[in-house]
Amino acid sequence: MFLFDGKDYEVLGTAVKTTRAYSRPDERHLEWTAREDGKTTTKTISELSADGNSRTVTTTGHDAQGRTVNNVQVYDRVR
C-alpha cells in the first residue's frame, strides 16, 4: 500500500532496496519518484486529459545500467 503524501515507501521483492514516493498535485496528475539505495533513478508523471479520454505517462531518469531514460506513453480510452 502507498499513500499520495510524497514520502518514500519500500517496494517489496526487489534485489536492491527500492522505494517510491507518490503524490497527487491535482485531480489530473499523479507523480512518483523511484529510488534505489537512496539514489533517485526515475521520475514519472501521469496526466489525464481534461476530457478524460487519454492519459500521458512521462518517465525520465536512469535505468539500472545507468543509461538515460526518456519515455512518453500515450493511452487512449477505448469505448
C-alpha atoms as one frame of an Amber mdcrd trajectory, in Angstrom:
protein
   0.000   0.000   0.000   1.126   3.550  -0.618  -0.189   6.995   0.130  -0.052
  10.119  -2.028   1.951  12.031   0.580   5.357  12.335  -1.136   7.048  10.047
   1.419   9.208   7.081   0.410   7.645   3.624   0.678   9.645   0.426   0.257
   8.953  -1.774  -2.760   8.991  -5.401  -1.629  10.595  -8.227  -3.587  13.411
  -6.250  -5.223  17.093  -7.274  -5.177  18.207  -3.719  -4.365  16.485  -1.606
  -1.709  13.923   0.296  -3.746  11.454   2.939  -2.624   8.807   5.023  -4.331
   7.279   8.313  -3.299   3.822   9.135  -4.659   1.994  12.444  -4.849  -1.119
  13.809  -6.491  -0.635  17.530  -7.200  -4.154  17.900  -8.622  -7.059  15.791
  -9.854  -5.478  15.116 -13.280  -1.858  14.368 -12.281  -0.078  11.557 -10.442
   3.660  11.712  -9.804   6.052   9.150  -8.411   9.777   9.024  -7.867  11.701
   5.731  -7.716  14.885   5.419  -5.683  17.373   2.553  -5.460  19.700   2.526
  -2.451  18.527   6.091  -1.742  19.535   7.383  -5.176  16.791   8.773  -7.432
  16.530   6.667 -10.585  13.331   7.788 -12.310  10.530  10.301 -12.006   7.190
   9.561 -13.617   4.313  11.938 -14.265   0.918  10.636 -15.337  -1.502  13.195
 -16.755  -5.162  12.568 -17.519  -6.548  14.747 -20.312  -9.212  17.316 -19.454
 -11.882  15.300 -21.310 -10.803  12.035 -19.616 -10.221  10.279 -22.946  -6.440
   9.927 -22.849  -3.540   9.629 -20.435   0.095  10.574 -20.987   2.822   8.957
 -18.880   6.283  10.553 -18.990   9.274   8.876 -17.321  12.729  10.424 -17.021
  15.896   9.349 -15.214  18.295   6.409 -15.424  17.863   2.647 -15.632  19.773
   0.008 -13.628  22.701   0.189 -16.067  22.929   3.990 -15.746  21.532   4.687
 -19.207  19.293   7.731 -19.654  15.561   7.006 -19.705  13.155   9.319 -21.546
   9.850   7.590 -22.243   6.486   9.023 -23.241   3.478   6.732 -23.453   0.030
   7.863 -24.585  -3.077   5.822 -23.841  -6.445   6.449 -25.495  -9.694   5.348
 -23.928 -11.457   2.604 -25.864 -15.220   2.702 -25.724
